[in-house]
Amino acid sequence: MSVCIIVGAQWGDEGKGKIVDMLSEQANIVARYQGGANAGHTIVFDGKTYILHLIPSGILHPATQCVIGNGVVIDPVALMEEIHMLEGMGISIEGRLHISHKAHLIMPYHKMMDAAREKQAGSIGTTGRGIGPAYNDKALRIGIRIVDLLDREALGEKIRTNLAEKNQILRALYDVEPLDVDAMIDEYVAFDTQIDPYITDTTTLLNNALKDGKHVLAEGAQGALLDLDHGTYPFVTSSNPTSGGACTGLGIPPTSITSVMGVVKAYSTRVGNGPFPTELEDATGELLRAEGHEFGATTGRSRRCGWLDVPALRYSIMVNGISEIALTKLDVLGALDELKICTGYTLDGKTLKSFPADAQTLSRVTCEYVTLPGWRSSLDGIMAFADLPQAAQEYVNTIEQLLDTRVVWVSTSPNREDTFKK
């Protein structure tokens, strides 16, 4: 029995999809434990690009079973589009995708409220996909779950009750026209017939698999620094991408967790608003964005770029229990003459001993840097650590030393095959 959790160690977009896809070949089950269609995992192989938002990256391996856990909030439209996309690209889904009957559904009013709030002053820069409002209703205990689709009468009553309140809010605060109750009920009942073959008691499925000695990869969305409890609040997501979220989001016991791998981008990026100590608002930042194709897979938004942030990563390693690192996008740094790594924070002249708990403090820190030489060359075709330019090896070794955590995998392009062990 073993569960390996794959965690994004920064602000998301670290390349988790590629790492999960690579490791899925040795896994029996890949399970997604939180988030929604606001995540975008990109995998490239055989000349094709696959962008997944809800379905685990392991779906691209024919022998791997995939689970969408109870901790995920599901947009029916996005899910069906993804299923049809994969089937159209020749990927078999039938009998391999299992969706928790306890997962909550994103409703049309969630997306409308999300979009309307983002237009207000002081927005945090969400994707507008209804994720936050769906989790809000879950916490308020008025959410609609997949299991609710089984009883049309009860479903209709819940939607009518919710919509009575939501329509008032949409009209009064955001000047949005009310939604039609009956049309929504019909839409979700029709959705139930489409996804019925995939609905499973995934908690029982996973625990039985673990009893049988199967290997499970637990896949999070976003990154640890966007965690609702442990991230740069309030500029965070609405769930727990940290490793602890895997237990609640899948219904598996902590005793089943055998390892936690952190996926770390060789530099830092962030989407949306919020503090970003190492951000480069200059030509270097623009070069990183261009070389790294730093645009969101879900929204297309430009990502903010900056140097690697060791204090933030140390905090992430501590919170998640990360014991090994997969380092991605090392190739992007080949465009630079010299590289910097933030090794510590100071505030008003004093060295900070821990990662700030509040966004206001984090936005005021000054970064201390170590400077390393760049290698100014392509990493195309390199498939062994020893074959990397000496400066690239030094950069990776420095990261290991500063984080006191082993780099196990190094990735040098978006392609599946361009990944090797250190």
Secondary structure, DSSP 8 states (H G I E B T S, - for coil): -EEEEEEE-SSS-SSHHHHHHHHGGG-SEEEE-SB-TT--EEEEETTEEEEESSS-GGGGSTT-EEEE-TTBEE-HHHHHHHHHHHHHTT---TTTEEEETT-EE--HHHHHHHHHHHTSTT-----SSSHHHHHHHHHTT---BGGGGG-HHHHHHHHHHHHHHHHHHHHHHH------HHHHHHHHHHHHHHHGGGEE-HHHHHHHHHHTT-EEEEE--S-GGG-TTTSSTTSS-SS--STTHHHHHHT--GGGEEEEEEEEESSEEE-SSS--TTB--SHHHHHHHHHTT-B-TTT--B-EEE-EEHHHHHHHHHHHT--EEEEE-GGGGGG-SEEEEEEEEEETTEE-SS--SSHHHHTT-EEEEEEEE---S--TT--SGGGS-HHHHHHHHHHHHHHTSEEEEEE-SSBTT-EEE-
